Amino acid sequence: MSTIIYTRVSTDEQADKGFSLGHQKEMLERYCEFQGLEIAMHYREDYSAKNFNRPEWKDLELYVKANRKNITKVLFTKWDRFSRNIEEALGVIRRFKDWGIEVNSIEQPLDLNNPDNKIMLTLYLAMPEVENDKISQRTKEGILRAKKEGAYTSKPPFGYSRCRIDDKASMMPNESAWMVKEVFEAVSQGINSIEQLRKSYRAKGYPHCKQSFYSMLRNRTYTGEVRVPEYKKDDAYWHNGLHNAIVEKNMFEKVQLILEGRKRKAKFPSKKNEALPLRSFLKCQVCYENLTGSISKGNGGRYGYYHCRNGCKNRVSTTVAHKMFQKKILDKIVVNENILLLYKETIKDLLNSKKGNQLKLASEIEEQIVKIKNDIESIEDSLASKDIDGETFNKINKRYNQKLEGLSVDLSDAKENKENSIKYVYKAFKSIRKLPTFYDKANYDQKITILGLLFPEKILLSKRECRTIKQNEVIELLTRYNKGLESCKSKKAIIFDGLSSLAPLQGLEPWTL
């Protein structure tokens, strides 16, 4: 009949650098030798004893089940090596007893066939559990206190490395911080899809998976704050941390609004085939039904086609369709420089005219912010005078701070520098001048955006023809030729008097007023 010996410490570090495991094994081997017990197996554990979900103990139980007729004892040095959970421990002891196997400690031995000894067993098992609970409570309170002081005790997110600030655990931006900042800025603009940005930065060296990328965009830690967890009756909240922010709070809030769909429509992963950018924009010239697209395999390659859903024989290869679209539609979009100049100056005047409205809006938002801050001070006074309890204060304070965050984003938008807006306008006009080249070099999502802007209705396609039903009115206007507008080069486009949308300019339409 054989005996199993079991040794345990709590961590890998204790197992690798400590002497406890070796000492436990030596004590158990001497005991077995003195008692004349044959050792069948030795299980060596480096896991917490808060429960029995331990790899080595699971293997021990499997071995005991398979060899229960040949196993008589499972021995360990002390009861705290066996378990620090009295409820689960009693269940395991009862199960092994039913198998005819004794579970016991060599330094605190008990005759478990004697009912009186169950009192001592309970005491031996309860003491390590109480000690474990005290350690756990001290650890939680220590982490809570550290986080209230701005420390960061968890694993640093992407873009940060561990460090100590004022002798407290914290973190600092590392060599990847630039990428985090760029990602937030790109998402806040709402131009490219989030999935497209993820793939782009994956190519630039972003090392984590898709879910980690989306989680990064939700992580408030990048604003320089730490989350103080819920404790007892106190709600969780965010607090200024010791670490430096990578992302400004206004930028972070803009991204959250985009992700929640409250600001701009967030573009999430698309399943569309990048080889078929025209698929959603085509109509069959034979039967006037919408065309679809698909990829076929053959002759060792993959070939794309646009084809009709109604059994119509209109089937055009993507190579032919894209060449016809480029030659018969895109290449014919040649912008009239005079009209483009006038259009650009008109938009510039409109942007200038809105400056006053933006300043007025910013002033109104600032007044709302001041009012909310006064309200927060008022509830702080109520808390100090004990007119309200801490739980009520936290709920009201959380609601007010959420309002402040939203107003801060609105204020940032209202104060946006008009020069930046004009710069974007000039950049857009530069792209319009070279629209065919811009489309040719664009990625899939950009091509979809361009097509949606250029053609409000479908494009008719057959094997020999590709033409538009209707073009964007602005593009149509910009491609008109009118020599009479050459004199507008050095003049202000319009005076914004509220009538510009009613009375067309001379040179575009006959005068009506």
N, C-alpha and C positions, 0 to 999 in steps of 0.2 A: 504494500500500500504506500502511496506517495504523497508528498506535500508540495504545495505551491507557495513560493515566497514572493512578496510584493513590496517594492520600494517606491517612494514617491517624493518629489519636490514640486514646487509650484510653477517654476519658470524654466525656460531654456538656459538662461544665464546661470541659475543655481545648479542645473544639471552639468553644464560645461565647466564652470569655474569653482563650484563648491565641493565640499568633501562629504556632504550629508548622505548622498546615495551610496557611496563606497562604504561609509561607516554602517549604514543600515544593512547593507548586504552582508558585511562581515559579521555583524551581530546575529543575523538570522542564520547564517551558515554555522556559526559556533553553537547556537542553540540546537539546531537540527542534529549536529554531530553529537552533542552531549545527550540528546534525547533518543538518538538512534533512528532518526527520521530520514528517509530518502527524499531528496529534492528532485521533483519531476521537472519543474519549470521555474524560471525567474522572470518576472515582469517588472520592467523599469519604466516609471512614469515621470513626465515633467509637465504636469497639468494641475490646475486648481481642483480642490476637492469640494467645491461648492455644490457639485452634483456628480452623478456617475456617468455623465456623457464624456467619457475619457477614452481615447483610442486604445491604450494598453489594457484598461480594465474590461473593455468590450471584448478584446481578444481573450482575456483570461476567462470570462464567462463562457465564451464559445468553446474553449478548451475543456472547461469543467463539464459542460453539457455532454460533450462527446466522450469524455473519459470519467464520468461520475462514479463508475464502479471501482475505479482504481485510485481515486483521490479521496483523502480523508480530511485534510486540513488546508486552509489558506491562512498564512501567517504574515504579520507585519510587525514593526517595532512598537508603535503607539497607535492609539485609536484615531488621533488626528491625521495620521498617514493614510488611514482607511477612508475617513469621511469627515466633512465639516457641515453635514446636513443630517440632522437627527431623524427626520421623517423618512428620507430615502434610505438611510443606513439601516434602520430597523426593518424595512421592507426587504433589503438585500440579505440581511442576516436570516430572516425568516425563510426566504426562498432557498438559500443554501442549506439551511437546517432540514427543509423538506427533501432535499437531495441526499441527505445523510452526510453533509460536509460541515466541519466546524470552522468558523471564522473567529480568529482570536489575535490578541496582541501578546508579544513575549515580555514586554516590560510592564504591562497592565493586564495581566491574565485574569480571565473570569470564567467561572464554571456556569455557562448559560443554561445548564439543565436545572440549576438551583434558581427558583423564581425570585428569591431575595436579591440575587446578583443583578437583576434587571435594573434595580435602582442605581447601582454603581455604573452599569452600562449607560444608562440615560445621562448620568452625570459626566462620564468620560466623553460622550458624544456631544452633549450640550455645551461644554466649555469651549471647544474649538469653534463651534458654530457662533457662540456669542463673541468670541475674539474676532472671527471673520466678519461678523456684522459691524463690530466697532471699527475695524480697519476700513471696511467699505464706506461707512458713514464719514469717517475722518477724511477719506480720499475724496468723496463727493463734496464735502464742505470745503476742502482745500481747493479743489478745482473751481467751485462756485466763487469762492473769495478771490481767487486769482483772476477769473474772468471779469468780476466786478471791478477789478483794478486795471483791466485792459489787456491782460495776458492772453496769449493764444496757446492752448495746451494740446490741440489735436494735430494731426498730420497736416502740414502746410499745403494749400491748394497749388495748382499749376501756376507758376510765376513767382512763387515765394520760396525761401529757404529758411530753415530754423536758425534762430539766434536768441540771445538773451539781451533784454533791455531793462536797465535798473534791476539787474539780477532776477528778472522774471522771464519765464518762457514766452517767446514771441517769435516773430519772423520778419524778414526783410525782402524787398523785391530782388529777384535774381536776373540772370541774363535772358530769361524768357518773358520778363514783364512787358517788354515792348509789344510782344505778340498779343498778350491779353488786352492791352490798351487799344491796339489796332482793331481787334475783333469787335470790341464794344463800339468803337467809333463807326465801323463799317455797318454793323447791325442797326445802329441808331439812325443812319441815313435812310434805311428802308429801300435801298435801290436793288441790291442783289438778294437772292433767296438765302436763308440761313444755311441750307444744305450746300449751296454753291460755295458760300464762304467757308464752311467747314472743310470741304474738299480742297479749296484753295490753300487754306492754312495747314492742312494735312501735308500738302506738297511742300510747304515751307518749313515743316518740322514739328507741327503739333503732334505729340506722341500718343494721345489717348483716344478712346473710342467715341462713337457718336453720342452716346448718352452722357458721357463726361463733358463733351462740348456744350450740350444744352444745359447741363447742370452748372457749368461755369458761368453761363449767362444769367443764372438765377442766384448766384452766390454773392450775398451782400458783403462778405468779408473783403472783397476787392475795394470797397469804399473806405476802408480803414476802421471798420467796426467789428466787434465780436458779439456773438450771441450768448447771452446769459440764459442758461436753461431754466425750465420750469422747476421750482423746488417747493415742495409742500403745497401751500395755498397761493404762492406767488406765481404769476404768469411769466412766461419767457419774454425777453425783450432784447433789443439790440443796443449796444453801448459802445462809445468811442474806445478804440483799442490803442495799444502802444505802437502798433506797426503803421507804416506809411501806406497811404492809399495808392493804388495803381489806377483806379477809375474814379472820376469825379462823381459826386452823388447825383447831380443833374443828369449826367450821361447815363448812369445806371438806371435812374427812374424812367428815362426815355425808352431804354431797351425793354424794361418791364411792361410799359404801356404797349409797345409793339408786340411783345410775346403774348400779351393778353388780348390783342386785337382791338385795343381802345384808341390807338393813335393812327398808325398806318397798318395796312393789312400785312401781317407777317407771312412770308412765303416759306412754307415748309417743304420737305422733300417731294420731288415730283417723279412720277414713274414714266414720263414721256421719253420716247426714244430720241436721242440727240441727232440721229441720222435723218430724222423726219421733221424738221422745224416748220414746214408749211402745212403739216397735216390738219391742223385746226382751222386753216384759213382758205381751204380750197373748195370749189363747187364744180361739179361735172358740167362741162360745156355741152354735153350731148343730152343728158336728161335733167340737168339742173338740180340734182341731189348732191348732198355733201360727200366729198371724197374722204377716204381714210388712207392709211399707209401701213405698210408692213415690210418685214425683212424676209427674204427667201434665201435658202442655202442651195448651192449648186456649183458644179465645176470647181470645187475647192475654194469657193469664196462665199461672201454674203452680199446680196444685192437688194437694194431698197426700191419699192414701187409705191406710187400713189394710184389708188384704184377706186372704182365705184362700188357701193354696197348693194345696189339694186340689180346686180347681174349684168349691168351694162359692160360692154367690152372696152370701155375707156380705161386704159392701163398705161401709165407713163412711168418710166424709170426715174429715180430721184436725180440721176446725173443729167438727164435731158430736161427735167422740170426745173431744176435749179439754174441751169444755163439759160433757159428761156426766161425765167423770172428775172435773172440778172440783166439780160440783154434787152428785153422788151418792156420792162417796168422800171427797175432800179436805175439803170443807166440813163433813162430818159428824164429822171428827176434832176434837172439842172436849175439851181437856184439863181434867180435874178438878184444881182448884188445890190441894185438900187432899192428894191423892195425889202430885201433882207436888212439893209441899213435902216430904212424907215421903221420896220417892225421892231428892230432892236432898240432904236431910240424911243419908240412908243412904250415899250415895256419898261425901259429905264425911267421914263417920266412917271409911269404908274407906280413903280417901286418907290420913287422919291415922294410921290404924293401920299403914299401910305405911311410914311415915317411918322407924321403927326398922330395918326390913328394908333400906331404901335406904341408911341410914347404915352398916349392917354390910357391905353389898355394896361401898360406896365404900371402906371400910377395907380390905377384901380386895384390891380393885383397886389401891389405893395401895401395898400390900405387894408386889404383883407388879411394879409400876412401879419401886419401889426396887430389887428384885432384878435386874431387867433393866439398870438403870443401873449397878449394881455389876458385872454381867457385862460391860458395855461398857467400864468402867474396867479390868477385868481383861484384856480383849483389847488395850486400848491399852498396858497394861504389857507384854504379850507382844510387841507390835509394837516397842516401845522397846528391849526386850532381845533383839530379832531372833529370837525363838522362832517367829514366823510372818512371812511376807512380806506386802508391801502388798496384793497381789491377794486373798489369803486374808482379810486384815483387812477389806477393803472389802466382801467378800461377807457375812462374819459381821455386820459393823456395819450393813449394809443390812437384813439379816433382823431384827436386834434393833430397829432404828428403825421398821420396819413394824409390829412388835408393839406398840411404844410408841404409835404413832399410833392403832392400834385401841383400846388400853386407855384412851387419853386421851378418846376419844369415849365409851366405856362409862362412864368416871368422870364425864364431864360429864352424861350421862343419869342416873346414879345420884344425883348431887347436885342434880338439877333442883329448883328451888324449888316446894314443894307449893302455895304460894299461887297460882302461875301455873296449875297444874293445876286448882285450884278455880275460878279465874277462867274458864278454858275451859269448865268444867262449867256455870257460871252462864250463860255466853254461849249454850251449847247449849240449855239449858232455856228461855232467852228465845226462841230460834228455834222450839222445840216449841210454845210458846204461840200463835205466829202461823204455824203450819205452812202453811196454804193460801196466805197472802200471800208467805211465804218461797219456796215452790215457784214461784209465779207470777213472781217477780222473778229467780229463779235462772237462770244460764246453762245451756247444754246439759249439760256435765259434772256440774255440781251437781245438775241434775234426775235424771240417771242414778244418782248416788250416793244421793239421797233415795229414789228408787223402789226401789232395791236394798235399802235399810234397812227401808223400810215394808212391802214385800210379798215375803215369802220364796217365795210361789208366784204363778202367773200371775193376771192380771185377765181375767175373762170379758167379752167385748165383742160386741154386736150393734147393729143400727141403732137399737134402742129401749132397750137395757139395758147397764149397765156396773156390775159388782159384783166384789168380791174373793172369792177362794177361802179365803185365810187371810191374817191380818194379823200383823204383828210383835207378839209377846207383850207386850213392854214398852209399846208404844203402846196395845195393847188394855187393859192394866192402868191406864195413865195416864188413859184416857178413862172409866173406871168412875166411878159416882157413889155415894159412901158418906158420909152425914152424920156417921157415928160417928167419922170421922177429924178432925173440926174441933178436937177437944181436943188434937191432936198439934202444934199450931202452936208452942207454947212449950216443947216437951219435946225432949230428945235422942232421935234416932231409934232407935238401938240401942247396946248395948254389945258391942263386937267380942270374942266369947268363943269363936269357932270354930263356934258352933251356929246362926248366923243363917241359913245356907243350908239348915238342916234343919227348923227350927221356924218356920212362917209367923207374921207379926205379927197380933195381935188386930185385927179389923176388915177384914182381907183374906180370911181363910179361917177355918173353925172350928178351935179349938185342938186339937192332937193330942198335946201333951205337957203 
